Amino acid sequence: MFHKYKVGLVAVGLAALGACSQPTQETPQAQQAPSPAEATASVQSVHHHALVLDAHADIEIPDKPSRYAGPDGVSRVAPEKLKAGGVDAVVMAVAVGPGPRDPKGYAEARALADEKLAAIHALVADPSNNAILARSATDVITAHEDGKTAIILGFQNARILGTHVETLDDLYASGVRVFALTHMGHNDFADSSRPVYNGETSSYEPDAEHGGLSALGRDAIARINGLGGVVDVSQLSKQATLQVLDLSVAPIIASHSNVQALSNVRRNLSDEEIDRIGATGGVIHVAAFRGYLFDSNDADLDRRIKEARQTAGLPDAYDYPYELYWEIEDPDVQQAYIGAISTLLGPGSIDVMVDHINYIVDRIGIDHVGIGNDFNHGGGIEGFDDASGAMNLTAVLLDNGYDTSDIEKIWGGNFLRVFSEAERIAQAKSN
């Protein structure tokens, strides 16, 4: 697909990655490309002028072992990494995974959520982190002007709520502003795009339990709108996403979802979902996670992934390459499988990530795309494996012909527009 921003490329993109791109055929022959130093300075200027916001990262609890943290054992969005990458704001998701849907399971989910909430409140309370808990779009902008990091609290998986919609009010009072109803596995509120696999029965959950949203889920969308929160459809089933778009009176976001047409992962977004999100004023945030960016049309890669799954005793069918490794009981077999998949995928590429951004821009416009990296679960992108590499993405965006205004929208402006509109609509309804 021809991308409209490709004409007259700006020859600055790869400078921040250690190289300077060459002029294209469209570039006038008399025009001299900037020196590497000039190109790097241009990237830095554009990046630091923008309000750089990551719409989704998972919370790492300090001093707890984690397979998802960086190689240094520290969160990929730790304050020092945010500062190094010029990242001004990040949505930190209070998330839990699948589990029993009974009183004990709900209590365990809520306890983990409370622990993650406490970790973020402690991070913000530490003056050395120079961070604030942003409860409004204005707070985010003010923090940027004051040179502080804005932490926005998100929420993922209504299993935390049990069966009580009113718990959303408690979470909002705690500072949560972005709400996603599902993670992996269906819950009492909605169907997930990723049904859970039951190792004991060697079978998946049904593709749909509620046909999208349950009655609780529909009530939850209305309540989030009423509070002024931002509805997040990442991880929802397609049917649930389309129902959210019918119900929500405010624009919505997908906080970390890539393009299904380019990488056929079920939790990525179909063209129909992309179109509807754009038509209703929403924003799709592309994730720097190679598991959601791999070339699913590569038949040889697909065959090799299936072979690796067979070797590990997993079913051939898969939604994305890393699916189900947690079901492997033998830690050596599990680690061998993760290593085999990592080798097959190789390092992810910022260029491929920008392909997904280009696709969305070409389809629904520059006002409907953002960045949400899924750090601490996602990663594996060369040059952008944690927040410290954020400027490298700006470099490649410039190399693809995006100008300063475009990049300001992609990096944070579009998210803040939705955040502000959600607040405005809720306030108008309450008056």
PLY file of the C-alpha trace (Angstrom):
ply
format ascii 1.0
element vertex 431
property float x
property float y
property float z
element edge 430
property int vertex1
property int vertex2
end_header
0.00 0.00 0.00
1.38 3.42 -0.93
1.63 5.64 2.11
0.80 9.27 1.43
3.53 10.49 3.79
6.26 8.75 1.79
6.61 11.57 -0.76
9.57 13.85 0.03
10.94 11.82 2.92
12.78 13.68 5.62
16.35 12.36 5.70
16.71 12.25 9.45
15.14 9.03 10.68
17.99 6.62 11.10
20.38 9.22 12.45
19.32 8.51 16.01
19.96 4.84 15.29
23.46 5.55 14.05
22.90 6.04 10.32
21.53 8.71 7.97
18.96 7.77 5.35
19.52 8.58 1.68
17.34 10.99 -0.33
14.56 9.31 -2.28
13.85 9.80 -5.99
11.29 12.43 -5.07
13.94 14.51 -3.28
15.32 17.29 -5.54
18.86 16.50 -6.59
20.07 19.95 -5.50
18.83 19.41 -1.95
21.67 18.42 0.36
20.94 15.89 3.06
21.68 17.07 6.60
24.81 15.83 8.30
24.39 13.07 10.90
24.85 15.63 13.68
22.20 17.93 12.17
19.82 15.03 11.67
20.25 13.85 15.26
19.66 17.37 16.55
16.46 17.57 14.48
15.17 14.30 15.92
15.95 15.43 19.44
14.21 18.76 18.88
11.02 17.16 17.56
10.98 14.49 20.25
11.49 16.85 23.17
8.90 19.31 21.84
6.21 16.60 21.75
4.36 15.37 24.81
5.52 11.76 24.60
2.90 9.41 26.07
2.82 5.61 26.19
-0.79 4.44 26.50
-0.09 1.05 28.07
2.51 -0.57 30.30
2.13 -3.22 32.97
3.08 -2.58 36.58
6.12 -4.38 37.96
6.03 -4.69 41.75
9.49 -3.84 43.15
11.56 -6.71 44.56
9.29 -9.35 43.05
10.83 -11.71 40.47
9.47 -11.24 36.97
10.15 -12.76 33.58
8.80 -9.63 31.91
11.06 -6.93 33.34
14.11 -5.77 31.42
17.40 -7.72 31.31
18.48 -5.63 34.31
15.52 -6.95 36.31
13.95 -3.49 36.41
10.67 -2.35 34.88
10.93 -1.35 31.23
9.18 1.91 32.19
11.15 2.63 35.36
11.48 6.39 36.00
15.11 6.48 34.87
14.21 4.72 31.59
11.32 7.11 30.98
13.68 10.04 31.52
16.37 8.56 29.25
13.83 8.10 26.45
12.18 11.50 26.86
8.86 9.84 27.78
6.64 12.36 29.56
3.65 10.20 30.50
2.70 6.54 30.72
-0.51 4.66 31.46
0.33 2.01 34.06
-2.26 -0.76 34.00
-3.55 -2.38 37.16
-3.94 -5.74 35.44
-4.56 -9.34 36.45
-4.60 -12.49 34.38
-7.19 -15.25 34.12
-8.25 -17.24 37.13
-11.19 -18.74 39.00
-14.45 -16.83 38.77
-15.61 -17.49 42.31
-15.38 -15.52 45.58
-11.86 -16.76 46.30
-10.66 -16.01 42.76
-12.22 -12.55 42.81
-10.60 -11.81 46.19
-7.19 -12.90 44.90
-7.58 -10.70 41.81
-8.56 -7.69 43.91
-5.64 -8.27 46.31
-3.17 -8.26 43.40
-4.80 -5.15 41.97
-4.52 -3.39 45.32
-0.84 -4.36 45.55
-0.19 -2.84 42.12
-2.12 0.30 43.02
-0.02 0.65 46.16
3.20 0.23 44.14
2.26 3.15 41.86
1.18 5.37 44.74
4.54 4.64 46.41
6.41 5.46 43.18
4.65 8.80 42.91
5.21 9.56 46.61
9.00 9.18 46.22
10.30 12.68 45.31
13.35 11.21 43.59
11.07 9.92 40.80
9.82 13.44 39.97
6.41 12.00 39.06
2.77 12.84 39.66
-0.41 10.78 39.52
-2.37 12.44 36.72
-6.13 12.40 37.25
-7.03 14.56 34.25
-5.75 15.52 30.83
-4.86 18.91 32.28
-2.69 17.22 34.91
-0.72 15.49 32.14
-0.12 18.74 30.27
0.86 20.60 33.45
3.31 17.86 34.41
4.92 18.15 30.98
5.26 21.91 31.38
6.76 21.43 34.85
9.26 18.81 33.70
7.60 16.00 35.69
6.57 12.51 34.63
2.80 11.94 34.53
1.63 8.50 35.65
-1.92 7.70 34.53
-3.51 4.67 36.12
-5.20 2.11 33.90
-7.20 -1.01 34.65
-7.33 -4.31 32.82
-9.57 -7.30 33.49
-12.95 -6.93 35.15
-12.23 -10.11 37.13
-10.91 -7.53 39.62
-14.50 -6.30 39.97
-15.94 -9.75 40.61
-19.55 -9.11 39.65
-19.85 -5.59 41.09
-20.03 -2.70 38.63
-19.96 -0.18 41.48
-16.35 -1.14 42.24
-15.45 0.99 39.21
-16.23 4.02 41.39
-13.67 2.88 43.98
-11.01 2.43 41.30
-11.77 5.84 39.82
-11.42 7.39 43.29
-8.01 5.67 43.55
-6.93 7.48 40.39
-7.73 4.95 37.63
-8.72 6.70 34.41
-8.35 4.11 31.60
-10.55 1.00 31.76
-10.21 -2.26 29.78
-12.71 -4.98 30.63
-10.70 -8.06 29.64
-7.25 -9.52 29.53
-6.77 -13.13 28.49
-9.88 -15.22 29.06
-13.57 -14.35 29.31
-14.96 -12.89 32.52
-18.40 -11.99 33.83
-18.39 -8.68 31.94
-17.15 -9.50 28.45
-15.60 -11.94 26.02
-11.86 -11.77 25.45
-10.14 -11.98 22.09
-7.95 -14.66 23.68
-9.95 -17.58 25.13
-8.09 -19.44 27.87
-6.66 -22.90 27.23
-7.42 -25.56 29.84
-4.41 -27.83 30.16
-6.40 -30.48 32.05
-8.96 -30.88 29.28
-6.61 -29.93 26.41
-9.23 -27.53 25.08
-9.93 -23.81 24.82
-12.83 -21.86 26.24
-15.57 -21.25 23.66
-14.78 -18.32 21.36
-17.70 -16.44 22.92
-19.49 -16.79 26.24
-21.66 -13.66 26.18
-21.76 -12.88 22.47
-19.62 -9.82 23.26
-20.65 -7.88 26.36
-22.80 -9.28 29.15
-25.41 -7.16 30.93
-22.70 -6.35 33.50
-20.39 -5.28 30.70
-22.96 -2.96 29.19
-23.56 -1.40 32.60
-19.81 -1.01 33.04
-19.43 0.96 29.80
-22.19 3.32 30.89
-20.56 3.72 34.30
-17.10 4.45 32.86
-18.67 7.07 30.59
-20.45 8.56 33.59
-17.25 8.79 35.61
-15.29 10.42 32.78
-12.95 7.48 32.33
-11.52 6.35 29.00
-12.87 3.04 27.66
-10.12 0.77 26.32
-11.05 -2.07 23.93
-7.66 -3.79 23.69
-8.02 -7.55 24.36
-11.81 -7.51 23.86
-13.34 -9.87 21.31
-14.33 -8.30 18.01
-18.01 -8.60 18.84
-17.49 -6.97 22.24
-15.46 -4.16 20.68
-18.17 -3.38 18.15
-20.77 -3.37 20.92
-18.66 -0.96 22.99
-18.50 1.34 19.97
-22.29 1.24 19.74
-22.75 1.96 23.45
-20.06 4.45 24.45
-21.07 8.10 24.33
-17.41 9.15 24.40
-14.60 8.24 22.00
-12.67 5.12 23.01
-9.11 3.88 22.66
-7.33 0.63 21.96
-4.34 1.09 24.25
-2.07 -1.58 22.72
-3.43 -3.16 19.55
-1.82 -3.62 16.15
-3.19 -4.28 12.66
-4.64 -7.73 12.01
-4.30 -7.35 8.23
-0.52 -7.09 8.64
-0.10 -9.56 11.51
-2.94 -12.04 11.79
-3.13 -12.14 15.57
-6.67 -12.39 16.87
-6.17 -9.72 19.54
-4.98 -7.30 16.84
-7.71 -5.20 15.21
-9.65 -6.08 12.08
-10.29 -3.47 9.40
-13.91 -3.23 10.54
-12.84 -2.40 14.10
-10.23 0.09 12.85
-12.81 1.85 10.69
-15.37 2.05 13.48
-12.86 3.39 16.00
-11.85 6.09 13.55
-15.45 6.97 12.68
-16.29 7.50 16.37
-13.24 9.69 17.09
-11.17 7.06 18.86
-7.46 6.24 18.84
-5.57 2.99 18.16
-2.22 2.73 19.96
0.36 0.55 18.21
2.49 -1.69 20.42
6.23 -2.30 20.23
5.83 -6.04 20.74
7.23 -8.43 18.15
4.62 -11.05 19.09
1.95 -8.72 17.65
4.08 -7.57 14.70
5.43 -10.80 13.22
4.74 -11.69 9.57
1.87 -14.16 9.83
1.90 -14.59 6.03
5.34 -16.22 6.16
4.45 -19.89 5.58
7.91 -21.16 6.54
7.85 -19.23 9.82
4.37 -20.55 10.55
5.56 -24.13 9.97
8.57 -23.68 12.24
6.46 -22.18 15.03
4.11 -25.17 14.85
7.08 -27.54 15.00
8.37 -25.76 18.11
4.92 -26.06 19.66
4.76 -29.78 18.91
8.18 -30.29 20.49
6.95 -28.54 23.65
3.72 -30.58 23.71
1.47 -27.65 22.80
-1.40 -27.68 20.28
-0.55 -26.72 16.69
-3.22 -24.03 16.60
-2.10 -20.74 18.07
-3.23 -17.13 18.21
0.25 -15.66 18.42
3.68 -17.30 18.76
4.12 -17.04 22.54
0.65 -18.37 23.32
0.30 -21.00 26.06
3.93 -21.36 27.15
2.76 -20.83 30.75
0.91 -24.16 30.48
4.22 -26.03 30.22
4.92 -27.46 33.66
8.56 -28.45 33.11
10.57 -25.19 33.49
13.35 -26.44 31.21
10.88 -27.32 28.44
9.14 -23.98 28.93
12.39 -22.03 28.69
13.46 -24.02 25.63
10.17 -23.19 23.93
10.44 -19.47 24.71
14.01 -19.49 23.40
13.02 -21.33 20.22
10.23 -18.85 19.46
12.51 -15.91 20.20
15.09 -17.27 17.77
12.48 -17.86 15.07
11.05 -14.35 15.34
14.42 -12.66 15.61
14.64 -9.04 16.77
11.56 -6.99 16.02
11.89 -3.87 13.89
10.77 -0.28 14.47
10.20 -0.11 10.71
7.57 -2.87 10.96
5.94 -1.05 13.87
5.73 2.06 11.69
4.21 -0.05 8.91
1.28 -0.62 11.27
1.10 3.10 12.06
1.14 3.92 8.35
-1.66 1.43 7.69
-3.90 3.05 10.30
-3.11 6.59 9.11
-3.83 5.66 5.48
-7.11 4.03 6.49
-8.61 6.40 9.09
-6.28 9.41 9.39
-3.53 10.89 11.52
-5.95 11.84 14.33
-6.61 8.21 15.24
-3.24 6.60 15.94
-0.98 6.60 18.99
1.64 4.53 20.80
0.97 1.98 23.57
3.91 -0.35 23.92
2.75 -3.09 26.30
6.12 -2.88 28.04
6.64 -5.38 30.87
4.65 -7.89 28.84
5.69 -6.91 25.33
9.06 -6.01 23.89
11.69 -7.48 21.63
11.98 -4.52 19.24
15.55 -3.69 18.33
16.27 -0.12 19.40
12.99 0.15 21.32
12.91 -2.62 23.89
12.07 -0.28 26.75
11.14 3.35 27.31
14.72 4.55 26.91
14.51 3.89 23.15
11.46 6.08 22.47
13.40 8.68 20.50
14.38 6.01 17.98
10.71 5.66 17.04
10.50 9.42 16.50
13.50 9.14 14.17
11.81 6.49 12.02
8.54 8.45 11.98
10.45 11.45 10.64
12.13 9.20 8.09
8.64 8.17 6.93
7.74 11.79 6.28
5.68 12.60 9.36
6.11 16.23 10.38
6.28 17.79 13.85
2.50 18.23 14.10
1.88 14.61 13.08
4.35 13.30 15.63
2.83 15.40 18.40
-0.53 13.79 17.62
0.88 10.26 17.44
2.92 10.50 20.62
0.29 11.98 22.92
-1.98 14.57 21.37
-4.56 12.09 20.11
-4.76 10.27 23.47
-5.17 13.56 25.34
-7.97 14.62 22.98
-9.94 11.46 23.85
-9.14 11.84 27.56
-10.38 15.46 27.53
-13.51 14.56 25.58
-14.38 11.72 28.00
-14.08 14.19 30.88
-16.13 16.84 29.09
-18.99 14.50 28.23
-19.19 13.14 31.78
-19.23 16.66 33.22
-21.92 17.77 30.76
-24.11 14.79 31.69
-23.73 15.48 35.41
-24.79 19.14 35.11
0 1
1 2
2 3
3 4
4 5
5 6
6 7
7 8
8 9
9 10
10 11
11 12
12 13
13 14
14 15
15 16
16 17
17 18
18 19
19 20
20 21
21 22
22 23
23 24
24 25
25 26
26 27
27 28
28 29
29 30
30 31
31 32
32 33
33 34
34 35
35 36
36 37
37 38
38 39
39 40
40 41
41 42
42 43
43 44
44 45
45 46
46 47
47 48
48 49
49 50
50 51
51 52
52 53
53 54
54 55
55 56
56 57
57 58
58 59
59 60
60 61
61 62
62 63
63 64
64 65
65 66
66 67
67 68
68 69
69 70
70 71
71 72
72 73
73 74
74 75
75 76
76 77
77 78
78 79
79 80
80 81
81 82
82 83
83 84
84 85
85 86
86 87
87 88
88 89
89 90
90 91
91 92
92 93
93 94
94 95
95 96
96 97
97 98
98 99
99 100
100 101
101 102
102 103
103 104
104 105
105 106
106 107
107 108
108 109
109 110
110 111
111 112
112 113
113 114
114 115
115 116
116 117
117 118
118 119
119 120
120 121
121 122
122 123
123 124
124 125
125 126
126 127
127 128
128 129
129 130
130 131
131 132
132 133
133 134
134 135
135 136
136 137
137 138
138 139
139 140
140 141
141 142
142 143
143 144
144 145
145 146
146 147
147 148
148 149
149 150
150 151
151 152
152 153
153 154
154 155
155 156
156 157
157 158
158 159
159 160
160 161
161 162
162 163
163 164
164 165
165 166
166 167
167 168
168 169
169 170
170 171
171 172
172 173
173 174
174 175
175 176
176 177
177 178
178 179
179 180
180 181
181 182
182 183
183 184
184 185
185 186
186 187
187 188
188 189
189 190
190 191
191 192
192 193
193 194
194 195
195 196
196 197
197 198
198 199
199 200
200 201
201 202
202 203
203 204
204 205
205 206
206 207
207 208
208 209
209 210
210 211
211 212
212 213
213 214
214 215
215 216
216 217
217 218
218 219
219 220
220 221
221 222
222 223
223 224
224 225
225 226
226 227
227 228
228 229
229 230
230 231
231 232
232 233
233 234
234 235
235 236
236 237
237 238
238 239
239 240
240 241
241 242
242 243
243 244
244 245
245 246
246 247
247 248
248 249
249 250
250 251
251 252
252 253
253 254
254 255
255 256
256 257
257 258
258 259
259 260
260 261
261 262
262 263
263 264
264 265
265 266
266 267
267 268
268 269
269 270
270 271
271 272
272 273
273 274
274 275
275 276
276 277
277 278
278 279
279 280
280 281
281 282
282 283
283 284
284 285
285 286
286 287
287 288
288 289
289 290
290 291
291 292
292 293
293 294
294 295
295 296
296 297
297 298
298 299
299 300
300 301
301 302
302 303
303 304
304 305
305 306
306 307
307 308
308 309
309 310
310 311
311 312
312 313
313 314
314 315
315 316
316 317
317 318
318 319
319 320
320 321
321 322
322 323
323 324
324 325
325 326
326 327
327 328
328 329
329 330
330 331
331 332
332 333
333 334
334 335
335 336
336 337
337 338
338 339
339 340
340 341
341 342
342 343
343 344
344 345
345 346
346 347
347 348
348 349
349 350
350 351
351 352
352 353
353 354
354 355
355 356
356 357
357 358
358 359
359 360
360 361
361 362
362 363
363 364
364 365
365 366
366 367
367 368
368 369
369 370
370 371
371 372
372 373
373 374
374 375
375 376
376 377
377 378
378 379
379 380
380 381
381 382
382 383
383 384
384 385
385 386
386 387
387 388
388 389
389 390
390 391
391 392
392 393
393 394
394 395
395 396
396 397
397 398
398 399
399 400
400 401
401 402
402 403
403 404
404 405
405 406
406 407
407 408
408 409
409 410
410 411
411 412
412 413
413 414
414 415
415 416
416 417
417 418
418 419
419 420
420 421
421 422
422 423
423 424
424 425
425 426
426 427
427 428
428 429
429 430
